[in-house]
Structure formats: C-alpha cells, structure tokens
Amino acid sequence: MHTGTLFRVYWDLLTSARHGRLCHDTLWRVADWAAQQYPRRPREATKVAKRKLHQIHGAYVRQLDLRRMGELVGALPEAGDAAALEAACRAILACHASTRERLAFVEELYPALFALTGVPSSVADLACGLNPFALPWMGLPTEVRYCACDIDGRIVDAVNALFAHTGTQGVAESRDLLASPPEWDVDMALLLKTAPCLEQQEKGATLNLLRGLRARHVVLSFPAQSLGGKGKGMRRTYAETASCLAETLKAETQRLDCPTETFFVLRLAR
Ligand SMILES: C[S@@+](CC[C@H](N)C(=O)[O-])C[C@H]1O[C@@H](n2cnc3c(N)ncnc32)[C@H](O)[C@@H]1O
C-alpha cells in the first residue's frame, strides 16, 4: 500500500547528512513506521521519521564530540605503551557524557563485576557506544572474543579501529538490536544504559532482546541521574524494572551501585 512512500522516506534518510551513517535496518524500520502513519504524504512521513530518529539517537549523538573522537582514534599511540594507550582511551571515553561519567570509577568497575561473574572468555557489548574504549581497564586475557554493536556506523568504525590497533580478537558491527538481535554465544553480554532507549523505540524490547540472548550473564545498567544531574528516584525506579525483568526471565540477580550508575548482573537460566 505504502511502498512508494516507504522507499522515498528510506532514501531521504539514507542520503541525509545527519542520519545516513545509521544502520540500514534502523532507517528501514523507522521509514516503514513513518510510511504507515502517512501512506500518501511522503514529505510528512520523512518529517516524522527524522523526528523519531532524533528521539532514538539524536540526543546521544548531540552529546558526542565526533570530530575529537575521530582525531583521537586516528592518533592512537603504540599498543605496547600501556600508559599512553590508557590516556588516549580516557580522552576518547570523555568524548561522550555517558562514558565520561563512568571514568570516575572505571578502574574499579570491571574487577567488581568479574568478582560476581568470573572473568568472561567472551563478551558482547550491545549498543556499545564508546564503552569498548574501557578495554584497558577490563584486564581481559588477550584471547578473549569481544563482539560489539551499535546503530551508528561512525562509532562502529572507531571501535573496529581500536580492535585492529590493539590486536583484540573482536569485531564491531552496525546492528539494530530490535531488527536483528545478535546470535553471538558469549559468557557475558553488556547492555549499559540502553534499556530505556530501547523501550522508547518499542515497548517490551528489552525483555524480547534478553529472551533471545545466548549469554551466561547479562550486565544491565541504568543511569542513577539524568545527564542534567537530576536523579530523583531513578535508582528505585530502575531497580524495579531490573527486578521485573529478572523475575520474568527467572534469572538470579546481583546489584552493584556506583556513583552515577546502577548495575544488575543477571545470571540467565539456559
Ligand atoms: C545511552 S547510549 C549507551 C552507550 C553505551 N552502552 C554506554 O553505556 O556508554 C545508547 C546507545 O545505544 C545505541 N542504540 C540506540 N538504539 C539502538 C538499537 N536499536 N540497536 C543498537 N544500538 C542502539 C545508540 O547509538 C547509543 O550508542
């Protein structure tokens, strides 16, 4: 019914400077949704599609210093110089508010998580953002397989550059977790500060994703405050969300409270 409009909207998104580097599945999914709203009005459909993408991704990317990230990734120091590599990764993590606020406790975070789960032999970093640049503080053995995905191709390129530069056995993919959830079989999946964003895209998306995951442990995290610094009741609200998910999945849960973020480690029944 709305095929012409669908293709028109998809093309507009694909060729736009703002959205063109997003995963094609995401563009298609949003174009389809918009074409259903306005089957015979392609201009209107493109407008609402762009607005939707802004909700999904715009707030995140607005906070991301893409130019600085690109420069720093292009000038990564010798992987053998651990101190210089840490300094560069710190600067890259600081390019986005989400990973910048994690820097305050990044040294303690992964030892504390692995104390609960054991050191994983494979990791899936889902909707990774810049988080793989925390690898220097994870203390993972060199043979660990690290799979990552995000809908933003520029982030995916940066993470693949890190993997190549450091000889990490890893791959980052441009992937939409709603349209095509990964089938990686891993010890640990990370879904950090992303569940609220997935729920905004589709109600129940987090549960659907977790149901299909092939992972022994899932680390779910939620912000303890908004990016503006307000945190009224957020820890309690998200603790209820995590507890609901764990109950439905019959997963054992452990909790780790950090200054700006709450982590829930779910041991999935497989
Ligand atoms: C709040 S950021 C969190 C990034 C990272 N996990 C962290 O904790 O720093 C949300 C991330 O989810 C990505 N994202 C949003 N919707 C997605 C989807 N449907 N599939 C995959 N990634 C998505 C965004 O591009 C962004 O990098």
The ligand as an SDF file (V2000), in Angstrom:
LIG
                    3D

 27 29  0  0  0  0  0  0  0  0999 V2000
   22.9200    5.8780   26.1450 C   0  0  0  0  0  0  0  0  0  0  0  0
   23.9300    5.2220   24.8900 S   0  0  0  0  0  0  0  0  0  0  0  0
   24.8250    3.9890   25.8100 C   0  0  0  0  0  0  0  0  0  0  0  0
   26.1330    3.6310   25.1550 C   0  0  0  0  0  0  0  0  0  0  0  0
   26.9980    2.6360   25.9260 C   0  0  0  0  0  0  0  0  0  0  0  0
   26.3300    1.3530   26.0950 N   0  0  0  0  0  0  0  0  0  0  0  0
   27.3990    3.2290   27.2600 C   0  0  0  0  0  0  0  0  0  0  0  0
   26.9160    2.7650   28.2910 O   0  0  0  0  0  0  0  0  0  0  0  0
   28.1960    4.1500   27.2830 O   0  0  0  0  0  0  0  0  0  0  0  0
   22.8280    4.3170   23.8990 C   0  0  0  0  0  0  0  0  0  0  0  0
   23.4740    3.6790   22.6600 C   0  0  0  0  0  0  0  0  0  0  0  0
   22.5190    2.8170   22.0540 O   0  0  0  0  0  0  0  0  0  0  0  0
   22.6380    2.8930   20.6410 C   0  0  0  0  0  0  0  0  0  0  0  0
   21.3400    2.4140   20.1220 N   0  0  0  0  0  0  0  0  0  0  0  0
   20.1400    3.0440   20.1880 C   0  0  0  0  0  0  0  0  0  0  0  0
   19.1840    2.2480   19.6560 N   0  0  0  0  0  0  0  0  0  0  0  0
   19.7830    1.1050   19.2570 C   0  0  0  0  0  0  0  0  0  0  0  0
   19.3100   -0.0910   18.6170 C   0  0  0  0  0  0  0  0  0  0  0  0
   18.0180   -0.2460   18.2950 N   0  0  0  0  0  0  0  0  0  0  0  0
   20.2130   -1.0780   18.3360 N   0  0  0  0  0  0  0  0  0  0  0  0
   21.5190   -0.9160   18.6440 C   0  0  0  0  0  0  0  0  0  0  0  0
   22.0250    0.1990   19.2490 N   0  0  0  0  0  0  0  0  0  0  0  0
   21.1610    1.2000   19.5550 C   0  0  0  0  0  0  0  0  0  0  0  0
   22.9680    4.3570   20.3900 C   0  0  0  0  0  0  0  0  0  0  0  0
   23.5710    4.5730   19.1440 O   0  0  0  0  0  0  0  0  0  0  0  0
   23.9160    4.6570   21.5800 C   0  0  0  0  0  0  0  0  0  0  0  0
   25.2520    4.3750   21.2230 O   0  0  0  0  0  0  0  0  0  0  0  0
  1  2  1  0
  2  3  1  0
  2 10  1  0
  3  4  1  0
  4  5  1  0
  5  6  1  0
  5  7  1  0
  7  8  2  0
  7  9  1  0
 10 11  1  0
 11 12  1  0
 11 26  1  0
 12 13  1  0
 13 14  1  0
 13 24  1  0
 14 15  1  0
 14 23  1  0
 15 16  2  0
 16 17  1  0
 17 18  1  0
 17 23  2  0
 18 19  1  0
 18 20  2  0
 20 21  1  0
 21 22  2  0
 22 23  1  0
 24 25  1  0
 24 26  1  0
 26 27  1  0
M  CHG  2   2   1   9  -1
M  END
$$$$
